[in-house]
């Protein structure tokens, strides 16, 4: 118990690891993926208190209050309802233990610390989030473009 509290105080419990596909069924987030509807996990980050599950449809976040507590809150952000924006990747410095991926999904800001040994996987996640952001933004741009080029309808 003391070790978990000390890790919380030092900020070490928040450093996540990338979970490999063969182990997706061993994490709690897998229970909330809608496999029966064709939803699939593409990327998963797990820390002592949180799980960030990126599927083909949504971000599923199991939010733990601390490494010492078992209480968690489940949040689901479907990409079509909560667009992704402001994606950035902060690589680890010489003495850093972690890299950090930051993004906004809907009105919620995320900053996820991941052990620096997973930097190559984080680069892939970074590119994927940028692609999702672009795809989700395209319909908005097309509608706006259509509105601006359509002739106004007026009654005579």
DRENFIDO-898103 format. One record per residue (C-alpha): x, y, z. Coordinates in steps of 0.05 Angstrom, whole numbers, padded with zeros to 5 digits, always signed. Example, Ala and Ser with C-alpha at 12.3 -4.5 7.8 and 13.67 -1.06 7.14 Angstrom:
+00246-00090+00156 +00273-00021+00143 
This chain:
+00000+00000+00000 +00056+00049+00019 +00090+00035-00048 +00027+00053-00087 +00018+00118-00047 +00092+00136-00057 +00085+00122-00132 +00025+00169-00134 +00062+00224-00097 +00123+00218-00143 +00080+00215-00205 +00108+00147-00226 +00041+00112-00224 +00015+00153-00283 +00067+00127-00333 +00031+00080-00380 +00052+00022-00422 +00028+00002-00491 -00009-00064-00488 +00004-00113-00545 -00056-00140-00585 -00047-00210-00558 -00061-00183-00488 -00122-00140-00504 -00168-00192-00473 -00131-00185-00406 -00149-00112-00394 -00214-00085-00364 -00229-00039-00423 -00240-00099-00468 -00304-00113-00430 -00333-00047-00455 -00316-00055-00529 -00377-00072-00571 -00346-00133-00605 -00415-00157-00626 -00423-00094-00669 -00355-00101-00702 -00317-00054-00656 -00243-00071-00651 -00187-00047-00607 -00130-00015-00646 -00088+00015-00591 -00087+00008-00515 -00048+00045-00461 -00050+00022-00389 -00023+00055-00327 -00033+00034-00255 -00098+00073-00250 -00122+00086-00321 -00135+00050-00387 -00140+00087-00454 -00171+00042-00506 -00173+00068-00578 -00221+00029-00621 -00245+00038-00693 -00305+00076-00664 -00286+00110-00599 -00238+00125-00543 -00257+00085-00481 -00225+00113-00419 -00226+00075-00353 -00208+00131-00305 -00179+00110-00238 -00172+00162-00183 -00105+00135-00160 -00061+00073-00161 -00083+00058-00089 -00158+00058-00105 -00198+00007-00144 -00254+00056-00159 -00258+00075-00233 -00302+00116-00279 -00318+00093-00350 -00321+00145-00404 -00334+00132-00478 -00322+00185-00531 -00348+00164-00600 -00306+00198-00653 -00366+00222-00693 -00395+00258-00632 -00329+00282-00602 -00281+00306-00655 -00206+00300-00642 -00162+00362-00646 -00098+00393-00619 -00057+00329-00625 +00015+00334-00602 +00071+00286-00582 +00125+00305-00533 +00185+00259-00537 +00227+00241-00476 +00289+00280-00458 +00353+00248-00435 +00333+00240-00362 +00258+00232-00373 +00224+00166-00362 +00164+00182-00406 +00138+00211-00470 +00072+00247-00472 +00015+00247-00523 -00035+00304-00517 -00101+00314-00553 -00170+00342-00545 -00231+00298-00557 -00294+00340-00558 -00286+00389-00501 -00241+00341-00460 -00166+00350-00459 -00121+00289-00450 -00048+00285-00433 -00024+00213-00428 +00046+00196-00402 +00076+00133-00432 +00142+00100-00418 +00194+00124-00468 +00209+00053-00492 +00142+00057-00528 +00159+00119-00569 +00152+00082-00636 +00082+00059-00619 +00064+00129-00595 +00086+00157-00662 +00037+00110-00696 -00018+00132-00648 -00001+00205-00662 -00009+00194-00737 -00074+00155-00726 -00104+00210-00683 -00086+00262-00736 -00120+00219-00789 -00183+00210-00747 -00185+00285-00734 -00180+00299-00809 -00233+00247-00827 -00281+00273-00775 -00268+00345-00796 -00280+00332-00871 -00357+00328-00868 -00358+00395-00831 -00313+00427-00883 -00355+00398-00940 -00420+00424-00910 -00390+00493-00898 -00362+00494-00969 -00429+00473-00997 -00465+00528-00958 -00416+00582-00982 -00421+00562-01055 -00496+00548-01059 -00538+00604-01086 -00584+00636-01035 -00656+00618-01040 -00700+00679-01035 -00775+00689-01045 -00797+00739-01097 
